[in-house]
Amino acid sequence: PCPCIESHLTAINSLRPHLSTHFCFVCVKQNLPFSVQNKWRLLGMMVVFFGSGFAFPFVVVRHQLLKK
């Protein structure tokens, strides 16, 4: 390979420890703002969260049409 590519790879490899994140893989589910232990409660919360975001524009349009 070209010497410039080798020097570039050497620079990347020397920075690799600084680029790594300090992420705790043991406590993955513990750093969430909601519980994932009960899958049915999680499903209900996700339906409410995404459903309200999906329904909002339709509610606004209905309100504007009925405002007269």
N, CA, C and O of each residue as an XYZ file, in Angstrom:
272
protein
N       0.807     -1.200      0.000
C       0.000      0.000      0.000
C       0.847      1.260      0.000
O       2.049      1.241      0.266
N       0.189      2.321     -0.300
C       0.835      3.626     -0.355
C       1.286      4.056      1.047
O       0.588      3.775      2.021
N       2.437      4.731      1.171
C       2.900      5.174      2.493
C       1.951      6.176      3.148
O       1.854      6.229      4.374
N       1.253      6.966      2.338
C       0.330      7.934      2.942
C      -0.853      7.225      3.590
O      -1.369      7.691      4.607
N      -1.294      6.096      3.013
C      -2.387      5.332      3.608
C      -1.924      4.690      4.912
O      -2.667      4.657      5.894
N      -0.679      4.175      4.916
C      -0.154      3.562      6.133
C      -0.045      4.585      7.255
O      -0.366      4.277      8.403
N       0.402      5.798      6.940
C       0.520      6.818      7.981
C      -0.862      7.237      8.476
O      -1.043      7.533      9.657
N      -1.833      7.260      7.567
C      -3.195      7.605      7.961
C      -3.763      6.537      8.899
O      -4.385      6.861      9.911
N      -3.546      5.262      8.559
C      -4.024      4.180      9.415
C      -3.318      4.188     10.760
O      -3.934      3.890     11.783
N      -2.042      4.523     10.773
C      -1.303      4.615     12.030
C      -1.878      5.726     12.901
O      -2.011      5.560     14.113
N      -2.217      6.850     12.293
C      -2.800      7.959     13.050
C      -4.163      7.571     13.614
O      -4.482      7.906     14.755
N      -4.959      6.872     12.826
C      -6.279      6.443     13.301
C      -6.131      5.452     14.449
O      -6.841      5.547     15.450
N      -5.210      4.502     14.307
C      -5.011      3.510     15.362
C      -4.470      4.136     16.636
O      -4.764      3.651     17.728
N      -3.688      5.199     16.524
C      -3.180      5.847     17.730
C      -4.282      6.630     18.440
O      -4.203      6.836     19.651
N      -5.315      7.074     17.704
C      -6.421      7.809     18.309
C      -7.545      6.898     18.795
O      -8.440      7.348     19.510
N      -7.508      5.637     18.418
C      -8.611      4.729     18.732
C      -8.945      4.659     20.228
O     -10.131      4.672     20.558
N      -7.989      4.586     21.145
C      -8.376      4.559     22.564
C      -9.106      5.830     22.994
O      -9.955      5.775     23.883
N      -8.796      6.960     22.389
C      -9.454      8.208     22.748
C     -10.855      8.300     22.137
O     -11.709      9.020     22.654
N     -11.093      7.580     21.049
C     -12.389      7.619     20.382
C     -13.393      6.655     21.008
O     -14.597      6.771     20.780
N     -12.893      5.701     21.798
C     -13.803      4.718     22.376
C     -14.659      5.359     23.458
O     -14.218      6.265     24.165
N     -15.878      4.877     23.572
C     -16.787      5.409     24.580
C     -16.683      4.572     25.841
O     -16.338      3.391     25.792
N     -16.978      5.182     26.946
C     -16.988      4.486     28.223
C     -18.431      4.116     28.523
O     -19.087      4.744     29.354
N     -18.908      3.103     27.847
C     -20.303      2.682     27.961
C     -20.367      1.430     28.804
O     -19.615      0.482     28.576
N     -21.254      1.420     29.771
C     -21.414      0.272     30.658
C     -22.407     -0.699     30.024
O     -23.610     -0.439     30.018
N     -21.912     -1.811     29.493
C     -22.791     -2.768     28.840
C     -23.554     -3.627     29.841
O     -24.525     -4.287     29.473
N     -23.129     -3.627     31.098
C     -23.816     -4.417     32.110
C     -25.140     -3.764     32.483
O     -26.126     -4.452     32.744
N     -25.161     -2.434     32.506
C     -26.349     -1.715     32.972
C     -27.100     -1.073     31.806
O     -27.514      0.082     31.899
N     -27.278     -1.804     30.722
C     -27.919     -1.248     29.530
C     -29.374     -0.889     29.802
O     -29.821      0.192     29.420
N     -30.109     -1.765     30.446
C     -31.534     -1.517     30.675
C     -31.787     -0.637     31.887
O     -32.930     -0.246     32.123
N     -30.773     -0.314     32.656
C     -30.965      0.464     33.876
C     -30.865      1.960     33.635
O     -31.260      2.736     34.506
N     -30.357      2.396     32.500
C     -30.188      3.827     32.258
C     -31.305      4.411     31.395
O     -31.150      5.504     30.850
N     -32.422      3.705     31.262
C     -33.560      4.192     30.491
C     -34.535      4.924     31.408
O     -34.648      4.571     32.582
N     -35.240      5.932     30.904
C     -36.193      6.655     31.749
C     -37.527      5.929     31.918
O     -38.468      6.503     32.466
N     -37.628      4.690     31.463
C     -38.842      3.897     31.608
C     -38.444      2.451     31.841
O     -37.315      2.056     31.551
N     -39.365      1.670     32.360
C     -39.089      0.274     32.666
C     -39.346     -0.597     31.438
O     -40.323     -0.398     30.715
N     -38.464     -1.556     31.214
C     -38.644     -2.498     30.112
C     -38.879     -3.910     30.646
O     -38.803     -4.880     29.891
N     -39.161     -4.027     31.933
C     -39.363     -5.342     32.541
C     -40.692     -5.959     32.107
O     -40.753     -7.155     31.822
N     -41.749     -5.161     32.055
C     -43.070     -5.646     31.666
C     -43.298     -5.279     30.201
O     -43.483     -4.108     29.869
N     -43.285     -6.288     29.329
C     -43.364     -5.998     27.892
C     -44.725     -5.444     27.480
O     -44.806     -4.676     26.522
N     -45.800     -5.819     28.185
C     -47.125     -5.316     27.826
C     -47.287     -3.862     28.236
O     -47.910     -3.082     27.515
N     -46.734     -3.487     29.385
C     -46.776     -2.079     29.800
C     -45.929     -1.237     28.847
O     -46.311     -0.127     28.476
N     -44.773     -1.781     28.455
C     -43.912     -1.084     27.500
C     -44.632     -0.903     26.167
O     -44.550      0.164     25.558
N     -45.333     -1.934     25.714
C     -46.101     -1.831     24.472
C     -47.169     -0.750     24.584
O     -47.344      0.051     23.666
N     -47.887     -0.726     25.710
C     -48.912      0.294     25.909
C     -48.331      1.700     25.919
O     -48.904      2.615     25.327
N     -47.197      1.876     26.587
C     -46.558      3.190     26.647
C     -46.077      3.627     25.258
O     -46.178      4.802     24.905
N     -45.558      2.682     24.476
C     -45.091      3.017     23.130
C     -46.265      3.357     22.214
O     -46.159      4.259     21.384
N     -47.386      2.640     22.359
C     -48.574      2.944     21.551
C     -49.090      4.331     21.883
O     -49.451      5.091     20.984
N     -49.129      4.672     23.173
C     -49.590      6.003     23.573
C     -48.633      7.071     23.059
O     -49.071      8.096     22.537
N     -47.327      6.841     23.204
C     -46.334      7.835     22.796
C     -46.376      8.077     21.288
O     -46.520      9.216     20.846
N     -46.250      7.011     20.501
C     -46.224      7.172     19.049
C     -47.615      7.469     18.489
O     -47.744      8.196     17.504
N     -48.650      6.914     19.108
C     -50.012      7.172     18.649
C     -50.415      8.619     18.836
O     -51.086      9.197     17.982
N     -50.005      9.214     19.961
C     -50.348     10.624     20.177
C     -49.610     11.518     19.182
O     -50.171     12.503     18.702
N     -48.375     11.189     18.874
C     -47.630     11.965     17.879
C     -48.214     11.824     16.486
O     -48.203     12.774     15.703
N     -48.727     10.636     16.176
C     -49.335     10.415     14.867
C     -50.694     11.098     14.770
O     -51.044     11.632     13.718
N     -51.464     11.086     15.856
C     -52.827     11.634     15.835
C     -52.857     13.152     15.926
O     -53.843     13.764     15.517
N     -51.816     13.771     16.443
C     -51.817     15.216     16.681
C     -52.158     16.046     15.439
O     -53.010     16.929     15.542
N     -51.542     15.817     14.270
C     -51.897     16.632     13.095
C     -53.356     16.476     12.682
O     -53.980     17.440     12.239
N     -53.903     15.277     12.822
C     -55.302     15.058     12.463
C     -56.237     15.804     13.410
O     -57.254     16.351     12.984
N     -55.891     15.822     14.690
C     -56.697     16.550     15.672
C     -56.641     18.045     15.391
O     -57.659     18.730     15.497
N     -55.476     18.558     15.038
C     -55.329     19.984     14.737
C     -56.146     20.355     13.502
O     -56.829     21.379     13.502
N     -56.086     19.544     12.460
C     -56.858     19.824     11.237
C     -58.348     19.763     11.533
O     -59.103     20.610     11.056
N     -58.786     18.783     12.306
C     -60.211     18.688     12.657
C     -60.648     19.912     13.449
O     -61.732     20.448     13.223
N     -59.812     20.349     14.369
C     -60.134     21.538     15.160
C     -60.262     22.773     14.265
O     -61.168     23.586     14.444
N     -59.352     22.906     13.307
C     -59.395     24.064     12.409
C     -60.624     24.023     11.504
O     -61.209     25.066     11.209
N     -61.018     22.840     11.065
C     -62.191     22.724     10.197
C     -63.495     22.976     10.953
O     -64.455     23.484     10.374
N     -63.539     22.630     12.226
C     -64.755     22.812     13.019
C     -64.807     24.164     13.714
O     -65.785     24.458     14.402
N     -63.796     24.983     13.556
C     -63.696     26.247     14.282
C     -64.719     27.276     13.820
O     -65.030     28.195     14.578
N     -65.245     27.161     12.632
C     -66.184     28.155     12.094
C     -67.361     28.230     12.941
O     -68.273     29.008     12.662
